[in-house]
Amino acid sequence: MDILNKHIVITGAARGLGFTMAEHLMAKGAVVSIVDIDPEAVAAAATKLSQGGKAFGYVANVADEASVETMFEAMKQDHDQIDGLINNAGILRDGLLVKQRDGQLTKMPLSQWQSVIDVNLTGVFLCGRETAAWMIEKETQGVIINISSIAKAGNIGQSNYSAAKAGVSAMSVTWAKELARYGIRVADIAPGFIETEMTNAMKPEAKERVGKMVPLGEWGKPVHIAQGAVFIFENDYYSGRTLEIDAALRL
Ligand code: NAI
């Protein structure tokens, strides 16, 4: 797919990886719609992006079906079609499944599990479903990219996150097979450790430890993930696979 003048929607793009992917795709001539849960952040990000081309901002909670459907209806008033979607919105709510310390046993609350599944897995399902329906309706041979993680292999303290990201990768393969008949490609990206607001919340000593675990010796930058997204959009024979961008860290 030639990115020039294509309408590409990115969820969770008011900051972090999503925002950088928006900038990168706009530099290649895409018209970008960013979606995020925080209205002020959406307005600020869309204004900033608009300095580099055509950018639109929409507010939605990707975990909420009605919110997603309403947002897509609003988007259809502004855009005739959708050529690409990056399902990027995600959250972390880390914790051990069960923990025993000083004779005290604590369990991960169901709400902690569910919040991550709702945003990181159901959110991908809902936005992917609406996008596929719009593409098929308009006979658009588009591309859907889902953002997974190296944590999909399983990671201590991330029962909820790892399960959601493994689900995202499995769903990407499923959609690639189901939607191929409409000319729609689907793939996912599994980033390693990338410097964003999400990971900046880690303690400095933990960040340093993580950096030392990476065979290439340093954290990734959001632009590395944006370059992966461009590759998937542009390569018409790439579908149903996970692009791992982790400097050989794979868990
Ligand atoms: P971030 O926390 O900097 O940005 C995430 C964005 O998603 C925020 O703007 C937030 O408001 C938005 N968001 C959260 N919940 C939402 C909801 N319910 N509806 C709509 N928007 C919502 O995170 P970052 O680091 O940019 O991550 C982006 C994606 O990449 C996530 O899916 C994350 O799991 C994934 N990822 C990030 C890695 C990293 O090292 N930063 C590594 C592997 C995967």
Boltz pocket constraint, residues with backbone or C-beta under 6 A from the ligand:
constraints:
  - pocket:
      binder: B
      contacts: [[A, 11], [A, 12], [A, 13], [A, 14], [A, 15], [A, 16], [A, 17], [A, 18], [A, 35], [A, 36], [A, 37], [A, 38], [A, 60], [A, 61], [A, 62], [A, 63], [A, 87], [A, 88], [A, 89], [A, 90], [A, 91], [A, 119], [A, 123], [A, 147], [A, 148], [A, 149], [A, 150], [A, 190], [A, 191], [A, 192], [A, 193], [A, 194], [A, 195], [A, 196], [A, 197], [A, 198], [A, 199]]
      max_distance: 6.0
